């Protein structure tokens, strides 16, 4: 269980660099529930996947790294990837599948490789120096050792990550393009990405990376980090996996889908539940290869499924459909699905229940002005930037940007706005204070702006941050090639 000294935040690796960073999507596939009984197919999945030449693999304008060209400090995964190959004699995961062989693949290989390279080189500079966000695990148990260069981006490494990603998402019926954007945000698809342990004190992350177990002097400290692997797992997430793991393991074992069979047949991909230990000292269970990244991606898919179900249940219980109408928005079925997509992504940072409650509270906040200013499509767009101006809340205090305002300060400013609104039009229009308050629109917040004010704890701009990763893919690989169209907007 969680160490009693450890206060774990659901903050993936990049959150320790830019203070943001855990997933979800509302899908309507015909994927059966884990309780359904599906007969096993007699075909051997390994036999249907002959490998193709690496010359046929489209990586856009990127090129793979040759292992011999990488400095020794970047070759630490070599032995683990070779062991993965030994457990994969037919090269089901380590080989290059052609497009015809990748049944159910909706994200091209170049998307994953771009994410791996951009994350490792452009963000963490891991090709040039050791980073506290790359870890090593020598065995499946224990806590990772942080402070390594980025692993060498070889053909074998890419194949293992890409093929396991495609098979797990196809097997469990997960939305690949959304997972693409989210895993780019989480770990850049690196199997050994991690959030090092640091103390959070005086409203700041302290620079020193801590070792585990903690010394007695940190008994009462607020320690953050510990997120591990391709899915940036925390103890809370692993506990969530344990809740439904037996059902999903049975589902994979009984499925007649070739992708599920390939997952099932790889040693260690579906461990006994006792091995899914949420204790901080056991994070290597989702890092060490093999069987990771395959095991970790299965766990990530289970968390997604659990979040999806929880969002549906809380949405119904809190009567969100009714609140939407009362706030002046008549949503189509497709629009509701996009809203739930937003909440599923948010649930990996806030939890599914909190995500829906935040949405509910936003709708309630908009009800009083539903007639004058009904909710519009633009109120759901996480791509619209915040006001750049700063505002002084009270005379004699420091001017604040929108993102730094507290809920109490917003209430105070809205009361002032209401008072100024009662002035005659000429006086009001000449009032500079009214003009700045009008620009901030604090009395009719959009959903993204509401979250920036009322989302407590970490990463108030989390969804905007995640959308930024999708935008990077759209810009550099191709619009809609890797990430969903109209991601985090209606």
N, C-alpha and C positions, 0 to 999 in steps of 0.2 A: 504493500500500500504506500501512499504518499508519505515521504519522510516528514516527521512532525515539525522539523525546522524549515521545511521547504514550502514556500508559497508559490505555487506554480501558476503562471499566466499562460493563456493560449496565444503565445506570441512567437510566430515562426522566425527563422534565422534572420531575415532582413529587418525584422522589427528592432533588432538590437543595433541596426545600423541607421535606419531612418524612422524608427519608432512605429512601424506598421507591420502588419502582417497577419486563420486556419481555414469554408468550401461549401458547395452545394448546387443543386439544380432541380428544377421541376420537370420530370420527363414523363412521357406517356407512350412508352414502348409496350410491347406485349410480353415483357419479361415476367415469368411466373414468380410467385412468392416462394420463399424457401420451403414452405410447408407442402408444396405440391410434389407428388411422386412422379418422377420422370425416369423411364427405362434407360439403362445404359446402352449405348450403341456398341456394336461389335467391331467397328472399324478402328484401326490403329492410327491415331492422329499424327504420329511421327512419320508415317509413311506418305502422308499427303503433302509434305513440305520439303521437297528438294531445294537446295540452296541455289542462288543465282550469283553471278559475278558482281563484285563491288562496283564495277564500271557501270552497271545499270542503275545504280542508286543515285537519285536526284537530290542533291543537297544545295541547290541554288548556286550562289556564288561562294559558298563555304567549302572547305576541304578538311578531310579527316587528318588527324595527327598520326604520324608514324611513331610507334613506340620507341624505336631506337633514337628518335630525334628529341624525345622528351628528357629533361634532366632527371637524374636518379630520384630526386625528391618528389617527382610527380608520378613515379611508377609503383607506388605502394599498393595499388589495387591489382597489380599484375597477377600475383599468385592466386588471389581470390577469384578473379575472373577466369583464370585457367581451371580452377576447381569447379567453377560453374560449368565450364565446357565439358569437363569429365563426367558430370552428372547429366549432360545433354548430348549423348553420343550421336544422335541423329541431327544435331544442330537445329533443333526446333526453335530455340530461342537465340542461340549464338550465330546462326547463319543469316544470310541476306535473303529475305523472302521477296519474291517479285510481287508486283501489284496484284496479279491474279491469285497469288497464294495468300494474300492478306485479306481474307474474307472479313467483312465487318469493319474495315479500316476506313475512317473518314478524315483522319489527320495524316498528312504526308510526313515521311521521315525527316524532311528538312526542318519542320516545325520544332520537333524535339531537339534536333541538333543545334538549331539556332538558340533555343532556350538554354541548353547546357553551356554553350560557348559564351553567350552574352552574360549569363549569371556568373560564370566562373572568371571570365577575363575582364569584362567591362564593368561589372558591379563590384566584385570582390578582389579583382587584380590578382587572382590566385595563380596565374601563370608566372607572375613576377615575384611573389613573396608568399610566405606562409600566412594563412588566414585562420582566425579563431573559429570560423564558420565551416571549416572542413575537418572531419573527424576520422579516426581509425578505430576499428574493433578487431581484435585478434581472435575472438571467440564470440559465440552467440549470447553469452551472458556478460554482465558487467556494464560499466559506464564507459562511454567512448573517450578516447584521448583526442583533445582538440588542439588545433594549431598546426595545420598542414597546408601544403600547396594544393592547388586544384589537381584532381587526378588527370592523367593523360587521356585525351579525348580520342581514343582509338576506335576502329571499326567494330571490334568485339564489344567494347563498352557501350557504344551507341546501339548495336543490335540487341544486346541484352535488355537495355532500358526500353527501347522502342517496342520490341516484340512482346515483352511482358505487359507493357502498358496497353497495347492493342488487344491482347488476349483477355486480360482482366476486364477491361471496359466492355468488350464484346460479350464475354461470359455473363457478367452481371447486369448488362443492359444499361451501362452508364453513358452519359453524354460526352463523347470524346473531346469535342471542341471546348466545352466548358472546363473539363478536367485539364485540358491542355493549358488554358489560361491560368487556372488555379494552381497547378503544380509548377508552372513557371514562377508564379509568385511565391510558392512555398519553398522550393528547393532548387529550382532550375533543373529539375529531373535528376539531380545528383543523389546517388544512393547513400552517400555519407555526409550530406549537408546536416548542419546542426546549429542550434542556438546555444552558445556557451553560457555557463553560469556566471551571473554578475549580481552584485548587490544594487538594489534600487533605494537610494537614500537622498534626502533633501530634494525630492522631485527630479532627480537625475539618475541616469544609469552610470554607475561608477565604472571607470575604464578597466580595472583589474579583473582578469578572468580567474574565476575560482576553481579550485579542484574539489573533487568529491571523494570521500565524505567531508563535510564541512567541519572546521575547527570549532571548539567550544565558544570562541569569541563571537561567532556568527549565529549563536543559538536563537536569538530573537530577531535576526535580520530578515529583511524582505528580499528574498533571492528570486531572481527571474531567470528564465532560460530552461535548458534541458530538453527542448523540442528536438526530435531526432529523426533522421532518415529522409527518404524521398517524400514522405507524407508529413514530416515534422510532427511526430507523435508526442503527445504529453501523456501523463498518467491518466488524466480524465478521459482522453480519447481512447486509450487502451482499455480502460474500464468500460467504456461504451461499446467497444468491439466485443468484449466478453459477454455482454447481455444477449446478443443474438448470434454469436459465432457458431454454436452447434447447428442451428437451423441453416445458416448459409454454407457451412462446410458440407452438410448433407445435400444441399441443393447442387453444389458444384460436383460432388461425387456422383450424383445420380443424373446429371444433365447429359443429354446426347449431343450437345454442341461440341464441335471439335476444339474450340477455344477452351471450354471448361475442362475437357479431357486432358489437354496439354497442361493446364494448371494443376489438375488433380494428380497427374503422374510424375510431377517433379518433386523429388525428395525434399521434405521440409516445408513446402509451400503451405500446407494445411496442418499445422502442428496440433498436438493435444492442447486443450484449453489451459492446462496448468502452466504451459510455457508462456502464455500471454500475461506476464507479470507486470502490473502497472507501476511497480516501485521504481523510483528514479535511478537506482543503481542497476537496473536491468535494461537500459535503453538499447543495448547492442542487439536485442532480439529483433529490432526493425532496421538494423544497419548492416550487420555482417553479411557478406556474400560468400557463397550461397547460403540460404535460399533467397535472400533479398537481392534485387528489389521486388521479386515476385510476391513474397509473403506480405511485405509492407503495402503493396498495391492492393492486394486482396483485403487487407485490413482497412485501407483507405476507402475502398468501395463499400465496405460494410458500414463505416461511419456515415458515408453519404446516404445509404439506404435508411439508416436509423434517423438521420436528420430529416430526410424527406417525409418519412411517416410522421415524425413529431410535428413538423410544420403543418401538415394536413390536419392533424388532430387539434392543434391549438388554434389554427385558423377557424375551424368549425366551432370550437368551444367558445371562442371570443366573438363570434358572429361578425367576422370581418366583412363579409359580403354586405350585410346590412349597413355597417358603418361607412363603407365606400359610397353607397347610395345617399346616405344622410350627409356626407361631406360633398356631395354634388358631382360624383363621378360614376357614370354608368359604364362599368367595365365589361368588355367582351370576355369570352372564355380564354382566348389567346392572351389578352392583357393580364388576366388574373394569373395565368401560368408564368408570365414574365415577372410579375410582382413576387410570386413565390420563389422564382429563381433568385431574385435579389435577396430574399430572406434566407434562402438556403446558403448562399455565399456568406451572408452576414453571420449565420449560425456557427460557422467555423471560427468565428472570433468572439461571438457573444453567447452562443448556445441557441438552440432552436426556439425555446420558450421565450427567452428575452428578445430574440429577433422579432417575433410576432407581436409581443407586447409593445415594443417600440413603435412598430407600424400602427398598431391599434391606437396608441396614445397620440401619434401624429394625426390620424384621421379625426380623433376627438378634438384635437386642437384646431382643426379646420372647420368643424361643424358650425361654429357661430358666424362665420363669414361665407357659408356655403352659397347663399343667394347672390351676394355681391361679388364674390370671388371664388367660384367653384374650382375644385382641383382640376388641373389640366395635365395633358400628356407631359409637358415640359417639367412638371413637378416631380417626375420620376427619373429624370436624366442626370446620371452621375458624371456626365462629361461637361456640364456647365460649371465654369469656374466660380469661385467665391468672389465677393467684392474685394477689390484690392485696397480700398481706403481703410483708414483706421478711425476709430471713434472713441471719444472721451466719455466714459459712462457718467462719472460725476466730476464736478469742477475740482481741479487740483490733483486729479489722478492721471496716471499715464494712459495715453491713447492705446487702444487695443485693436488688433485685427479681428475679423469675424470669427476665425477659428479658435480664438482665445477667450471668447465671451462665455460666462457661466450662465446657468439657467436663471439664477436670481438676478443677474445683470440684465438679461433679456426681459424679464418681467418688469424691472424698473424702467428700461428704455421704452417698452411698449406702453406703459402708463404715461410716460412723457409724450410719446407720439399721439396717444389718444387725446391728451390735453391740447396739444398744438393743432390737432385736426379740427378742433372746434373754433379756431380763429377764423375771421373772415378770409376769403380766398386771397385777396390782395396781400394782406399781412402775412398770411401763411406762406404764400409763394415767394415772398422776399426774406423769409426766415431761413438762414443757413442751417440751423439745427434741424429744422423740419426736412430740409433737402437731403441731408445725410441720413436721417432716419428713414426717409422714403426710399433711398437707394438700398439700404440694408434689408428692407422688407421683413423685419422681424415679426410683424403681426400676421404674416401669411407665408410662413416658411415652407419651402419645398421639402420633400422627404430627405434628400441629401443634406440640406442645411439643418433640418431638424436633428438629424443624427449628429452633426458636428456640435450641436449645443447640448443635446440631452442624452447622448450615449456616454455613460459614465465609464471610467476605467481607461483601458488602453485603446489606442487607435481609433480616435473619433472619426477620422477620415478614411476608415478601412476600405469601404467599397469603392471610393474614388481611387484609392491606391491600387486596388486589384484591377480596376478598369484600365489603369495606366499600363499594366503589363499586357493586357489584350491589345491596347493601342500600339504598343511597341511591335507586337507580332504583325498587326495589320499594316503598319508602316514599312516594316523591313522584310517581311516574307510575302505579303499579299493580302489585300482586304478580304476578310472572310475565309482565308485559306486555313488558318490555324485556330482562330478564336470565333465564337458565335457572332452572327450578325446582330447588330443593335444590342450588344451586350450591356447589361445594367442600364437599360432604358426601355421605353415602350415603343 
